[in-house]
Amino acid sequence: MVAGTAAGMAAGAVAAAVLAAGGTPIDGTGPGPDPGPGPARMRVEARFAPPTAFVPSAAVTYDMDLVPAGSWIQVTQTGPPRPEPSEAGRSGGAKVANTTTVTLRVNGMKPGHAYGVHVHQKPCGAAPEDAGGHYQHRVDPVQPSKDPDYVNPRNEVWLDFTAGPDGSGEARARHRWGFRPGEARSVVLHDAPGGAGDRAACFTVPFEPRGEAREGD
Ligand SMILES: [Cu+2]
């Protein structure tokens, strides 16, 4: 396992900021445009709506007290820079860290409330259970999984947050592994922090496999 250099991470952050400043259109219904070689980033955002909304949203609320209609969510996934010869030269040819970072930002939540948030296996649906179980790096052979050896923030992606006085919140999770293709499809907000709790809302997110071992690893 090779740790990323601080310089490499900083360069990635700057490039990502430039991309954001470029006004990348976000419609909340699908992945952003392919950024091409360079820092790999996927960002989606949406406003929550009830599953019965006339105009459906990728973000569905099941509990209007905790996650009001019109509240906002943004999820960003960043991985190591994509391999490219010229970029590799600029960063000294160093191998990048085998990491995946998922960042959550919300507003319009219930001020002061502590939410539990995880990446789940399936897209959101009309029913809270439609999102399936938690995404697990090491998959518990017993499903639904309740074993703390599997249900923990190291083996899963947890983005718990407590909403501030203005209803905003933010969380970030970083792992030394990437998602298996098609097996991480949503972010679920629960009514309590930790590994359980009722499902208050769900956001369908097209997480991408990143952070897998590449050539040279
Ligand atoms: Cu969950």
Residues whose N, C-alpha, C, O or C-beta is under 5 A from the ligand:
A	BS01	CU	H118 V188
